Amino acid sequence: MAARAIWKGVIKAGTLEVPVKLYSAVTDRTVHFRLLHKTDKAPVKQQLVSSETGEAVDYKEVRKAYPLSRGRMVILEDEELEKLQPEDSRDIEITRFVDPSEIDPRFYDRSYYLGPDGDAKAYFAAAEALARKGKEGIAKWVMRDREYAGALKEEDGYLMLIVLRHAGEIIDADALKPPGGRALQKREIEMAEQLLTALHGEFDPSEYRDEYHERVMELVETKAKGRKPKVTKFRPRAAAKDDQLDDVLAASLAKVKKSA
């Protein structure tokens, strides 16, 4: 099935303008279930219920509120929030070009393909220029009443736009609690390095599948055919203690060497 454009815009960098169509570069493979009533198997639906009376509340009677503290909230009207929304625009403004190494991988979020929307010559010229210079363009745009920042890059001769998270969404590593316990021994570090060397290889994305999704679909197909499913119970392994780390590394290294 051919990809369908979900939005149209114009890349603007200085005097350059490139009309583009935006396509999703990823798809949601999450397993979604319908909820049924246990007795009559009729689909059920969710309702908004008052926490005070327990009675159902019509959506028209609902108001948005932002909590300031326990028991204190500011009520916001839809009309007030609409006035704060950014102005509609089709411009994808490139503010600067940077080296890809300057963008922390934690900032990358959802990816989109950009396809030409009429002027294919300017489109492919832009993609070729990014590829030759090895740069990514920092972009900002408004789509569906929301402002976005993103990275414009070349991918296999085409343009790709990756949404960037905002700085306030990134958690620094120094927020983590430092590990406790004894210091690592020299032998443990050497064995860990040997394990890394033994497992060195190229990344093949086809090796990594959503196994839960596959098991659920297999279960669905089996029950749909009227057969009894066979389910293997999952038993998690016990976590290793500090004094067992040497043994765990040795066992892991031996297993890798044996499979190799």
N, C-alpha and C positions, 0 to 999 in steps of 0.2 A: 504494500500500500504506500502510495506516494505521501511524502511529508506535507502537512498543511501549515501555511504561515499563520501565526497567531497575532502578529502585530507588524506594522510597517513604520519605518523611520528613515531619517536621512543622516548619515555620518557627516559631521562638519569638522574639518581641521584646517584652520586658516581660511583660504578661499576655496578649498576643495570641498565638494559636496557629492556624496555617493548615496543614492537611494537604495535602501535594502529592505528585505523581508526577514522577519525573525522567526526561527523555528526552534522547537525544543530539542536539545541535544541529549537529554536523558528522559527516561520514562519510569513512572512509579510502578514497581512490581510488588508492592505490599499486598498481602492477602487481605481482602475485605469480605466480611461476613454480613449476611442479613440476620436480623434478630427476630425470632419467632416466639409466640406464646407456647409455653410448654404443653398445654392441654390440647388446644385446637389447631396449633401450628400456624395460626394467622400471624402475619407480620405485625410487629409492634412499632410504635413511634415514640419519640421522646417529647416531653412536655416541659414547659417552664412552670415551676411550682413555687409559691410563696413559702419562704422558710418560716414565717410566722403562723399562717393559717393552714398551710398544706394544700391550698386550693390552686387549681391551674390558672395561669396568668396569660392573657393574650399578648402576643409580641408587640402589638401597638401600644400596650400599657407599660412597656419596659423602657427604662432610661439608663444611659451609660453613666458610670461614676468611677472616679479615680480615688483609691484609698490613700489617705495621707498618714494615718495612724490608726490604731485599734479603735473602732467605733466612729471614726471621723472620715468622711468622704466628700469629694467635690462632685456635684452633679453637672454633667456636660450635655447640652442639647445638640441634636444632630445638625441644626442650622449653624451653631457655633463652630462645630468641627469642620463642616463643609467650607467655611470661610478660610480655614487654615490649610486646606488642600492646595498643592502646587497647581499652577496653571497648566492646562493641557498643551502638549507640544509634541512634535515628531522629530525634534532635533536630538541627535546623539552627539553631544559636543565633546571633542577630544581636547583635553586641557594640556596634556604633555605626553611625551614618549619616554619610557624608562626601560632599563634592562630588566628582564624577567626575574633576575636574582634579587632585585630590590623589593619584590612583593613577597611577603611572608606567606607560605602556603595556607596558613590558618585563615587568611582573608578570603580565599577562593570559596565561592558558594555554588550556585546553580549555573549551568552552562547552556548557551544558546548558539545555534548556527545562524549566520547571516548569509542570505542569498541575494543576488543582484535583483533589483526591481527596475528593470528597463535598461539602464546604462551599464552593461556588463563590462565594457572596456575599462571604465574608471574603477569598477569593483575589483577586477583581477589585477589591475595596476597597483591598487592599494595593498592587496594581499601579497603581491610580489615584493613590494617595497618593505613591508614588515618582515618578510622572510629574509631578505638580503641584509637588512640592517640588524636583525636579531632583536627587535624592540617590541614592546607592548604599549599600546596607547591607553592612557587613563581617561575614561569616559564618564559622563554623567548624562542622565536622561530621565524623563518622566513617562511612566507607563501605567495606565489604569489608576490614576490619582495617587501615584506613589513615586517618590524620587529614588533613583538608583545611582550607584557608582559601580563602575565595572572596568575590566581589562579587555581591550581589543587586541586579538592576536591572530596570527596566521596558523592554519591547521590543514595540512595536505592540500595546499593551494586555495583554500577557502578562508573566509573570515569567521572568527568565533568571538563571541562576547560572553565573558564570565562575570557574573554579578559578584561584587566584592562586599564583604561584611563591613560594617562600620567599626571604627576603632574601639568604641565602647563595648562591643560584643566580644572582643578578644581578651582572654584571660592569660596573664603572664605566668610563666612557670614558677616564679618566686612566690606565687600564691599557694603552692603546694607545701605540705608539711615535709621537711627533710626526713629521709629514712633514718630509723634508729638501728639498734643492734650493733654487733661487732663489725670491725672493719674487714673488708674483703682480703682474703689471703692471696698471695702471688700466684699460687697454683690454680685457684679458682678463676682468676682473671685470664691466665694463660689458656685454660681449658675453654673458657667462653670465647676467646679469640679463635681457637682451633675450630669450635663449633660454627662460628661465623664464616670461616674460610671454607669449611666442608659444605655449608649450605649456600655458598655463593652461586649465583646464576642470574638469568635474565627474567624479567617480570613478564609473565604470560597471563593476561587478564582472563582468558578462557578457562583457566584452571580454578577460578574463584567464582562459584555460583551461589545463588540463594538456595541452599539445601533445604531450609525450612519450607520455602515456597514449593519446592519440588515434592517434598514429602506430603505436604498438605494436598496438593493436586493429585498425587498418587492415591491418597486416602479417599478423596472425593470420587475419583474415577472407579475405584474398587467398590465403594458403597453404591455408586450409581448403577453398577452392573449387578447388584444384589449379592456380592460376595462378602465374606467376612474378612475385615482387614487384619493384617498381622502387624502389631506395633511392638517395637523393641524399646524397653524401658531404658531411659538414660540414667546412667550412674556416674556422677561427677567424681573425679579423682580427689583424694585428700591433698591439701596443700603441703608443700615441703617445708620443713623447718630449717632454720639457719644452719644447723649442724649437719643437715642432709644435702646441702647445696652441692658439695663436692661429688657425692654419689649421683645426684640428679644430672649434673653436667656430664659425668663419665658415662652414665647410661644413655643420655641423649647422643653423645658423640659416637658411642659404639653402634647405636641404632642407625645413625646416618651413614657411617662407614659400611655397615652391613648391607643396607639398601643400595648403596652406590656400587 
